[in-house]
């Protein structure tokens, strides 16, 4: 398999401060999410991947090479930083044009390519004549994304691109990223808001306190967790009665009753789902709502972080 | 989790266009030119122009060529121009680091040394353009003050200022990449080397740019503003050597040092 990014026993320290600690993983193609709370090491990992800092120990390869001071690798990466800082006094076209030239695009082509990038990120043409400093957060995010795709990179790395965006803005950025993925570009995206990435990413690297807790597909990570059990929340008029009935059928690892809500941990999810209608009929309980709480990325992360 | 670093994506499969020095100069140059002609920047240049004209009126008596020359060479060319270089070249990459905008530049394909050279050339052009405007305005003010034969030294002054900009910009760039407090360190350097050591009548004074500028003009910088004994070639050579050393050191430093943005701390 061709890996886009490979880390082996990778560590990075800022003096006495821990950035990453002995992290190993492989990232394949598609959209990969770097998830973890603030301070987990996501930005440090991104700075290492974009060649901004060197590892303290271990090895990090992007497209099979070390990115630090490596123009060949940097020419294949597009980077969208977390912060909001841009050259505020400039028009977006001018800013993108200068960055396009810095990426090796000839002077004559830089303007048309910049316009193309702004169209790709769906920044309306009527805003092109305004200074970037006057833009809303969402518009600025689009310009930042445009500068990352100017030179047709093979890998785009985005650090918390959804920060501060409204739900519509998040969805739009998500759609742009999906379009990029469909055009064959690999995407690595970090976020501390896990549900943002759930529908977007095929693979994940879960980080906490500078360590990689798990990596790969959600389903694979779940399989690797010992004692993983699915958790379901059921709102019913007879939570205690339903719980006792399910316990008597030996289907549960445990349960919790909170008012009208019954939370259950399943022993064998497949057989439970098959027989679930029968259980309800036998018990004669009225069920108002059923939610699977363990299929979310958040629950998976919480489980791994324990 | 452990992995082996085999089976990698074929990095040689695709050869991409790498931006060279020319592209770096074009990119950075375009960025800086747009900044130079921004309303904010033009307003600042206008403000400084007014102040310099005012200082000329205050310091130079009508018809007093000696006072005009002292102001033009000893104060403007040897003191004000170095400060302009320090502010402009010292802050060029350092301000990008402070403002986090450096991430848009150094994550692209040009080598870091090429970024330094491109920033240096941009700084020299921007500073030279401003200095030309200021020098012209000061001379125009001198003409209004009835200073005789005022434009006879205009070309020489501009040439001296150009070499001053070349050398001081390189040193300023190096100082700016060394520390975020580049204005303070630059002023300390100026006091010790450019004002102090340059006056010492030993060969040691050759490490100062102002010594070479004075050589271009003729006579030690503290003593004369005179054409007699001038050696423009040796002075220009001295400035060029200092510029090359400063720029080379800045390239090496920026290529190897790891900077942490915003908070001024470096590892």
Interface residues (C-beta under 8 A of the other chain):
Chain A: X1 X2 X3 X4 X6 X7 X8 X9 X14 X15 X24 X25 X26 X50 X51 X52 X53 X54 X59 X61 X63 X64 X65 X69 X71 X72 X73 X74 X75 X76 X77 X79 X81 X83 X85 X86 X87 X89 X90 X94 X95 X97 X98 X99 X100 X101 X102 X103 X104 X105 X107 X147 X151 X154 X212 X214 X215
Chain B: X1 X2 X3 X4 X5 X7 X8 X9 X10 X11 X14 X16 X17 X18 X19 X20 X23 X24 X26 X27 X28 X30 X31 X34 X35 X38 X40 X99 X100 X101 X103 X104 X105 X106 X107 X108 X109 X110 X111 X112 X255 X258 X260 X267
